[in-house]
C-alpha cells in the first residue's frame, strides 16, 4: 500500500460515515427532517429516496466501488443540498453548512480525479483485468522521473 493510498483511505471512511449518519438521521427523525425540507419548498416525501441514496453512497464509498462515478454524483449532491438548504448566509450555522458542503464537493472531485486506492473493490477489479499496466493502476500514483518538477 502506497503512502498516497493511506492518505485517501481514512478520509473516504470518514465521508462514508458522514453519509451513514445523515441517512440514519433522516429515517429516525422523520417528522423533523420532513418539516425542514418542506420549509425550503422540497416535498417531505423526498426524504426517503435521499436517505436511500445516502446509505448506498456511504456503502459504495466504504468499499471503494464505482468511486470515480459516485464521487462526481456526490459532489453534485453536496452542491445541490448547499444551494437548496444552506443559503441563509445571515445565519452563521447556515453559512458554515454551505461552506462545509462546498468543501466536501471539492473533496469528492479530487476523489473522482484520483480514483480508487489499493484496497478498494474498483482497484481489485482492475487488477483482475488483463492488459492493465502498472501505470494505469488506480492504486499507483504517477511516478516522477529524476529531475522532473511538479
C-alpha positions as CSV (number, residue, x, y, z in Angstrom):
1,X,0.0,0.0,0.0
2,X,1.5,3.3,-1.0
3,X,1.5,6.4,1.2
4,X,-0.9,8.0,-1.3
5,X,-3.4,5.2,-0.5
6,X,-3.2,5.8,3.2
7,X,-4.0,9.5,2.8
8,X,-7.0,8.7,0.8
9,X,-8.5,5.7,2.6
10,X,-9.0,7.4,6.0
11,X,-10.9,10.4,4.7
12,X,-13.0,8.2,2.4
13,X,-14.0,6.2,5.5
14,X,-15.0,9.4,7.3
15,X,-17.0,10.6,4.3
16,X,-18.8,7.2,4.3
17,X,-19.6,7.6,8.0
18,X,-20.9,11.1,7.3
19,X,-23.4,9.7,4.8
20,X,-24.4,6.8,7.1
21,X,-25.1,9.2,9.9
22,X,-27.1,11.6,7.7
23,X,-29.2,8.8,6.3
24,X,-29.9,7.4,9.7
25,X,-30.9,10.8,11.0
26,X,-33.4,11.0,8.1
27,X,-35.0,7.7,9.0
28,X,-35.0,8.2,12.8
29,X,-36.1,11.9,12.9
30,X,-38.6,11.7,10.1
31,X,-41.0,14.4,11.2
32,X,-38.3,17.0,11.9
33,X,-36.5,16.3,8.6
34,X,-39.7,16.4,6.6
35,X,-40.6,19.7,8.2
36,X,-37.2,21.1,7.5
37,X,-37.4,20.0,3.8
38,X,-40.9,21.4,3.4
39,X,-39.7,24.7,4.9
40,X,-37.4,25.0,1.9
41,X,-40.0,24.1,-0.6
42,X,-38.9,20.5,-1.0
43,X,-41.6,17.8,-0.6
44,X,-41.0,15.8,2.6
45,X,-41.6,12.5,0.8
46,X,-38.2,13.0,-0.9
47,X,-36.6,12.3,2.4
48,X,-36.9,8.6,1.8
49,X,-35.0,8.5,-1.6
50,X,-32.5,10.9,-0.1
51,X,-31.8,8.5,2.8
52,X,-31.6,5.5,0.5
53,X,-29.1,7.4,-1.7
54,X,-27.0,8.4,1.3
55,X,-26.9,4.8,2.6
56,X,-26.0,3.5,-0.9
57,X,-23.4,6.2,-1.4
58,X,-21.8,5.5,2.0
59,X,-21.6,1.8,1.3
60,X,-20.0,2.4,-2.1
61,X,-17.5,4.8,-0.6
62,X,-16.6,2.5,2.2
63,X,-15.7,-0.4,-0.1
64,X,-14.4,1.8,-3.0
65,X,-16.9,0.6,-5.6
66,X,-17.6,3.0,-8.5
67,X,-15.6,5.5,-6.7
68,X,-15.0,7.9,-9.6
69,X,-18.6,7.9,-10.8
70,X,-20.0,8.0,-7.3
71,X,-17.7,10.9,-6.3
72,X,-19.0,13.0,-9.2
73,X,-22.6,12.3,-8.2
74,X,-21.8,13.1,-4.6
75,X,-20.1,16.3,-5.5
76,X,-23.3,17.3,-7.3
77,X,-25.4,16.2,-4.3
78,X,-23.3,18.3,-1.9
79,X,-23.7,21.4,-4.2
80,X,-27.4,20.8,-4.6
81,X,-28.1,20.4,-0.9
82,X,-25.9,23.5,-0.2
83,X,-27.8,25.6,-2.7
84,X,-31.3,24.4,-1.5
85,X,-30.9,24.3,2.2
86,X,-28.0,26.5,3.3
87,X,-28.2,29.9,1.6
88,X,-29.5,32.0,4.5
89,X,-26.0,33.5,5.0
90,X,-27.1,35.8,7.8
91,X,-27.3,32.7,9.9
92,X,-23.8,31.6,10.8
93,X,-24.8,28.0,11.1
94,X,-26.2,28.1,7.6
95,X,-23.1,29.8,6.2
96,X,-20.8,27.2,7.8
97,X,-23.0,24.4,6.4
98,X,-22.9,25.9,3.0
99,X,-19.1,26.1,3.1
100,X,-18.8,22.6,4.5
101,X,-21.0,21.2,1.7
102,X,-18.9,23.1,-1.0
103,X,-15.7,21.9,0.6
104,X,-16.9,18.3,0.7
105,X,-17.9,18.6,-3.0
106,X,-14.4,19.7,-3.8
107,X,-13.0,16.7,-2.0
108,X,-15.3,14.4,-4.0
109,X,-14.0,16.0,-7.2
110,X,-10.4,15.2,-6.1
111,X,-11.5,11.6,-5.4
112,X,-13.2,11.5,-8.8
113,X,-9.9,12.6,-10.4
114,X,-7.7,10.3,-8.3
115,X,-9.8,7.2,-8.4
116,X,-9.5,4.1,-6.3
117,X,-6.9,3.0,-3.9
118,X,-5.2,-0.3,-3.5
119,X,-7.7,-1.9,-1.0
120,X,-10.8,-0.8,-2.9
121,X,-13.1,-3.1,-4.9
122,X,-12.5,-0.9,-8.1
123,X,-8.7,-1.4,-7.8
124,X,-9.1,-5.1,-7.3
125,X,-11.4,-5.4,-10.3
126,X,-8.9,-3.5,-12.4
127,X,-6.0,-5.8,-11.3
128,X,-8.0,-8.8,-12.5
129,X,-8.5,-7.3,-16.0
130,X,-5.8,-8.4,-18.5
131,X,-3.9,-5.6,-20.2
132,X,-3.9,-3.1,-17.3
133,X,-0.4,-1.8,-16.9
134,X,1.1,-0.7,-13.7
135,X,1.0,2.9,-14.9
136,X,-2.8,2.7,-15.3
137,X,-3.5,1.1,-12.0
138,X,-5.5,3.3,-9.7
139,X,-3.5,2.3,-6.6
140,X,-0.3,3.8,-8.0
141,X,0.4,7.4,-8.1
142,X,2.1,8.7,-11.2
143,X,5.8,8.4,-10.7
144,X,8.2,11.3,-11.3
145,X,11.3,10.8,-13.3
146,X,14.6,12.2,-11.9
147,X,14.8,15.9,-12.2
148,X,11.0,16.3,-13.0
149,X,9.3,19.1,-11.1
150,X,5.6,19.2,-10.4
